């Protein structure tokens, strides 16, 4: 059974990590980040992109491990072939919680 606060972190996260955030307009990782900003999200946002220092004015981190904290919610915008490895990296990061 999931803890009550698990649903709170999912539906009302205080921090969101976007793995695969992109500078390229039209790509999923860019659209997701744009929508988070456009809808006035007030929490912390951690875009993950190894090739960008900043996207849409928000500081990027090169990897999940480099993010300053464990987010409440992580959104994956990576190719299907990278999904399993990305989930494993998220699980490793979650051990810091």
Backbone torsions as a table, in degrees:
resi	resn	phi	psi	omega
1	UNK	NA	137.2	-179.6
2	UNK	-79.2	143.7	176.6
3	UNK	-68.8	149.7	-179.0
4	UNK	-56.0	-39.3	-177.9
5	UNK	-70.8	-16.4	176.5
6	UNK	-62.1	-43.7	179.3
7	UNK	-67.4	-36.0	176.7
8	UNK	-62.3	-42.7	179.1
9	UNK	-66.1	-30.6	180.0
10	UNK	-76.3	-48.9	-174.4
11	UNK	-86.2	-24.1	179.6
12	UNK	-138.1	63.5	-176.7
13	UNK	-68.5	143.6	175.5
14	UNK	-89.2	-14.4	177.4
15	UNK	-151.3	143.7	-179.1
16	UNK	-131.9	132.7	174.0
17	UNK	-107.6	131.9	176.4
18	UNK	-112.8	102.4	179.9
19	UNK	-85.2	120.6	-176.0
20	UNK	98.2	19.1	175.6
21	UNK	-56.0	143.4	-174.0
22	UNK	-132.5	148.0	174.0
23	UNK	-83.1	-13.6	-174.9
24	UNK	-83.8	115.5	178.5
25	UNK	-58.1	136.3	179.2
26	UNK	95.9	-19.2	176.9
27	UNK	-79.6	149.6	-175.7
28	UNK	-52.7	-46.2	-177.9
29	UNK	-64.3	-24.7	176.4
30	UNK	-83.3	-43.0	-179.6
31	UNK	-62.2	-42.9	179.9
32	UNK	-61.1	-48.0	-180.0
33	UNK	-63.6	-43.0	177.3
34	UNK	-57.5	-44.5	-178.5
35	UNK	-66.3	-38.2	177.3
36	UNK	-60.9	-45.1	179.8
37	UNK	-67.7	-48.4	-175.1
38	UNK	-62.8	-28.2	-178.2
39	UNK	-92.7	11.6	171.3
40	UNK	72.9	27.3	178.5
41	UNK	-56.8	130.3	-174.2
42	UNK	-99.6	-6.7	-178.2
43	UNK	-83.3	-171.5	179.0
44	UNK	-82.0	142.3	179.8
45	UNK	-125.4	129.2	-179.4
46	UNK	-122.4	90.8	174.8
47	UNK	-72.2	138.2	177.9
48	UNK	-113.5	118.5	178.1
49	UNK	-158.7	116.8	-176.8
50	UNK	-68.5	-12.4	-176.3
51	UNK	-107.7	0.8	-175.5
52	UNK	-127.3	139.3	174.5
53	UNK	-87.0	-26.7	-178.4
54	UNK	-157.2	144.4	174.3
55	UNK	-133.9	129.3	179.7
56	UNK	51.6	36.2	176.8
57	UNK	81.5	6.2	-179.4
58	UNK	-111.7	131.5	179.6
59	UNK	-59.5	133.7	177.6
60	UNK	-100.0	159.1	175.2
61	UNK	-120.9	141.4	-174.8
62	UNK	-70.1	-22.4	-179.2
63	UNK	-153.8	166.5	176.9
64	UNK	-59.0	-42.8	-179.4
65	UNK	-61.1	-28.6	-177.9
66	UNK	-82.3	-11.1	178.6
67	UNK	-62.0	143.6	-173.5
68	UNK	-71.6	-15.5	179.1
69	UNK	-156.0	168.6	175.5
70	UNK	-81.2	122.1	-178.2
71	UNK	-78.4	161.4	173.4
72	UNK	-72.4	-32.5	-176.0
73	UNK	-139.9	136.5	175.2
74	UNK	-121.3	131.5	177.2
75	UNK	-109.2	128.1	179.4
76	UNK	-99.1	126.3	175.2
77	UNK	-129.3	57.6	-177.1
78	UNK	-120.1	160.4	176.2
79	UNK	-60.6	150.9	-178.3
80	UNK	-52.4	-39.1	-178.0
81	UNK	-64.8	-22.2	-178.9
82	UNK	-96.1	-3.4	-173.3
83	UNK	-62.0	-50.0	-177.6
84	UNK	-60.4	-47.7	179.3
85	UNK	-61.0	-39.5	179.4
86	UNK	-65.1	-41.4	177.9
87	UNK	-63.7	-40.0	177.5
88	UNK	-63.4	-39.8	176.9
89	UNK	-65.1	-37.4	177.1
90	UNK	-64.8	-41.8	179.1
91	UNK	-62.6	-41.1	177.8
92	UNK	-63.1	-43.6	178.2
93	UNK	-62.6	-38.6	-178.5
94	UNK	-64.4	-21.8	177.1
95	UNK	-62.9	-17.6	178.8
96	UNK	-78.6	-13.3	-177.5
97	UNK	-68.4	NA	NA
